[in-house]
Amino acid sequence: MSLLKLLMHLSPFLVAHLFVSGVDSATLTILNNCDYTIWPGINSTYDPRPRLYLIRAIPTGFSLGKNDWKDITTYDDWAGRLWGRTNCTEDIDTGKFSCITGDCGSGKIECSTVPARSSPVTMAEFKINNAGLDFFNVSLLDGYNLPLLVLPSNRSCKKAGCVVDLNGVCPPELTVKSSDGKIAGCSSACEAFNSQEFCCTGEYETPSTCKPTFYSQNFKKKCPSTYTYPLDDETGTFSCASSDYQIVFCAVIFILRARRRGKSEQDQQDVEDDRIKHVPGMPCTGV
C-alpha cells in the first residue's frame, strides 16, 4: 500500500502523530485579560508542514471572552503574526463580520491576511526555532489598539510588549473612534500622514535616514519593549531558546517596590515582576 493510501486509511489522531513526532514545536497560550470579548487573528507567514497535513491547522480567527484562553501549537520553523480585534460586529442581513480595529478584511471571523494599515492594531510577530532560537516582537508599526504582552516560559528570556493603554494618550491626529465616539485605536503616523519620513520609504528608507520620529519615540517611552519604527531591531526584537509563550491581552504587571540594601528609602527603585494579574482558571505557565 502506498504512503498516500495508508494515510487516507489512518485516523486523524494517528496522522497527526506521524507528522508531529520528532518535530520541535511551541505552544502559544493566548489569554484574554480584558473586560470584554476580543477576536484574535493569526496569519502564518511560513508553515513548514506538508500540504496533506490539514488536520490540526492553526486557526486564523476566533473569539475569546473575558478570562478565556486558547492554546495554539506551532511547528518547527513556523513564522506568523497574531493580533486582537475589537469592536467587532456581524451584519444581520449579509452576515459580514467586521471590526473597528484589527480588521483583516475577510468579512469573516477567520482571517486570510493581516490587517490593513487603516485598521490600527498591536501586532505580535514570531519566528519559531530559527537555527535553534525563537525570535519575537510586539510591533506598533501599524498603530495600537490593545495592551499586549508576550511572556516566554523560559524565564531567562526577556518579555516583549506593552501593558499601557496608549489609546488614553494617543495624539488627536492619530485617534480612531468607535461608533459611540470612544477612542478604539491609535493609528500609526505612517498611515495618518502617508509621509516618507514616517514610513521610512523613498529617501528615508536607508539606515542612515530611517530614524525614530516624535510619534514612535512617544510609543517607545511608554512601551520600551515594543517595535516602534521600521529599523527598531536592536531594542524591539527579542530571542529565546526553545520556549512556549503566553500572549496576554490587557495584561496587568505587578510593580514591586524593591529597596536596595544599604540605601535609603529615597533610593528605592521600581522592579517589574513577570507575573500577570491572575484570572480564575487561567493557566500560569512561565509567569
N, C-alpha and C positions, 0 to 999 in steps of 0.2 A: 504494500500500500504506500502511495506517495505521501510525502510530508503534508502536502496541502489537504489530501483526503483524510489523513489521520487527524489533523487539527479540526476539520469540519465535524468529525465524529466525537471529539472530546467535549467535555462540559466546559462552560465558560471559566469555572474555577480552575480547572487543570490548565487551560490555555494561558490564563493569567500567570500561573506559577511557572510555566515554561519560559515566558518572556521576562519575568521579573527575577527569577533565580539568578544569583550571582551578579546582579546589577546594583550598583550603588544608587541610592535614592535619598531624597529628603522629604520630610513631611512638613507642609506648611499648614499651621493651625490658624485659621482666620477667625478672629474674635470680634464681636460687636459689643463694645462697651458704651455705645451711645444710648441715649434715652429714647431712641426712635429706630424704626426699621431702615436699613440701608440695603443696597443691591450691589454686592461686589461683582466686578467683571474681571476676567482673566484672558489674556492674549498670549498664546505660546508663539514666541518669535522663532524658536527652534525646538523641535521634539524629535529625538533620535529613534523613536520606536518604529518598527515596520508598519506599513500601511494596513497589513492584515490585523494588527493589534488595535482593535477598537473597543474592546470590552470595558476597560476601565479608563476611558478617555477623560482627560482633565476637563472639568466643566468650564464653560465660558461665561456663565452668568447665573445668578441665583439670588435669593433674598435671605437676609439674616435679621431676625427680630432682636429686640433688646435682650442682651445677655446670651444670645445664641452663638454657636461656633460651628465650624466645618473643617474637617481635615482633608487636605489635598496631597496626594502622593505624586511627587515628580520623579524624574528618572535621570540617570547619569547623562551629563552633558545637556540637560534641559535649560532653556532660557525663556524667560517670559516676563510679562508685566501684569500687575494686579492693582486694582483701584476700587474705590467705593462710589456708588451713585446715590444721589439724594434727590428729594422732591420728585419722586417718580410717580407717574400715573398711567393708566391704561384706558384708552378711549373706548367708551361703551359701544359705539356704533362700528368702529373699524377694527378694534382690538389692538390698535397700535400702542406700543409701550414706549414711553419717552421720559427723560429726566432733565431737570434744570441743570444739574452739574454731573459731570462724568458720563454723559450720554454717548453711546458708541454708534448711534445712527442705524442700528439694525431694525428698530421697530419692534423688537422682542426683548425678553429678559436675557436671552443668550446673545453674546456679542461675537461678531466676526472680525472686528477691527478695534483699535484703541480709539478713545475719544478724539474728536477734532479739537483744534486749539480754541475754538469758540466756546467750548464747554469746559470751564476750569476744573481741574482735578489734581489731587495729590496722588502721585504715582509711585508704587514700589516696583523696582526692577531687579531681576535675579539672573545670574548665570551659575548654574549648579555644576560643581565638580569640573572646573576647567583646569586641567593639569594638577588635580589634587586640591584645588581651592574653590570655594564659592565666592562669587562677587555679588554685591548687592548695594542698592542705594534707595533713598526716598527722594524723588525728584519733584521740584517745584517749577520746573521749566514750563509746564503747561498750566501754571497757576496753582490754586489751592482751593480745596472745598472741605476737607475733613482733617482733624488731627490723626496722624498715622505713625505707628511705631513698629519697627522690625527688631525683634529680640532673638538673637541666636541662642540655642540651647547650650552651645559651647560657651561657658562663662568667661573664657579667656578672650573672646571676641567682643568687639565694640558693637553697640546698638546703633541704629540709624533711625532718623525720623524727627517728627515734630509733635509735641504734645500741647502746643499753644494754639488757641483759637485765633488764627490770623484773620478770620473774617471780621473780628471785632476791631482790628487795627488796619484794615485794608484801605488804602487811599481811595477817595471818592471816585477818581477817574478809572479805577480798576474794578469797582464793585459790580457784581451780578446779582440781581434780586429775583426772588420768587414772586408768584402771583399776588401774595399778600403783602408785598413791599419789604420783606425782610431780606437781609443780605445772605445769599445762599453760597456764594463763592467769590474768589478774588482772582481776576484774570491775570495772565502774565503781561508784562509790559510789551513783549513782542506782539502778542495778539491785539492788545489795545491800541498800539501806535503804529504797528507794521513798519518799524524803523530798523534799518540795517544795524545800527548800534545796539539796539535792544535784542535783536535776533541773532547777532553775530554772523551776518551774511555780508556779501559784497566785500567792500574794503575793510570790514570788521571781522572777517572770518579767520584770520591768522592768529596764532598765539600772542603775537605782539600787539594786536589791535583788539582782540576779543577780551574785554575786561569786565569785572563786576560793575554794575550800574547802581545808581541810587536805589532802585527798586529791589534788585537782587540782594544788595547789602542790607536792606531793611528786613528781608526774609531771613538772611543769614544770621543777623544779630539776634533775632528771636528764636531761630531754629538752626543752631550751628552744625548739626549733623545731618543736614539735607543738601541736596544737589541743586544749586540755585542759578547757575548760568552755564552756557554750553561747554566751557572748559574747566568745570569745577571738580576735576577728577581727584586732585590732591587731598581736598578736605571733604568731598562729597561722596566718594566711593569707598566701600569697606570690603575686606576679605575675611574669610573664615574657613578653617579646615573641617570638612565633614561634620555638618551641623544640621539640626532641624531648626525651624523658625516659627515664632509666633508673629503674626501680623495683626496688630491690635488697632482698631478704630476707636477714637476717643479715649485713648489710654490716659490714665492719671498716674503720674510718677510721685512717689513719696519723696519729699525733700527732707533729709535728715540734717539736723544741726550737729556737726561734729567738731569738738573742740580739740585743738592740737595740745599735746602735753607740754606743760611749761609756758603756755601762752595765756594771756588774759582773755576775759570774756569778749573784749573788743576785737580780738584777733581770731574770732570764730570764722569758719568757712562753711559754705553750703556744699553738701555732697549728695549727688544723685544716687538713689538706690534703684536697682534694676527691677524691683518688684512693682508690678502694676496693681492698681486698685482691684481687689478680688471681687468677683461677682459670683453669686451662688451657682454651684455646679460647673464653673468654668475650669478647664484644665490649667495647671500652673507649671507646665513643663518649661524648665530653663529660666524661671524667674524667681 
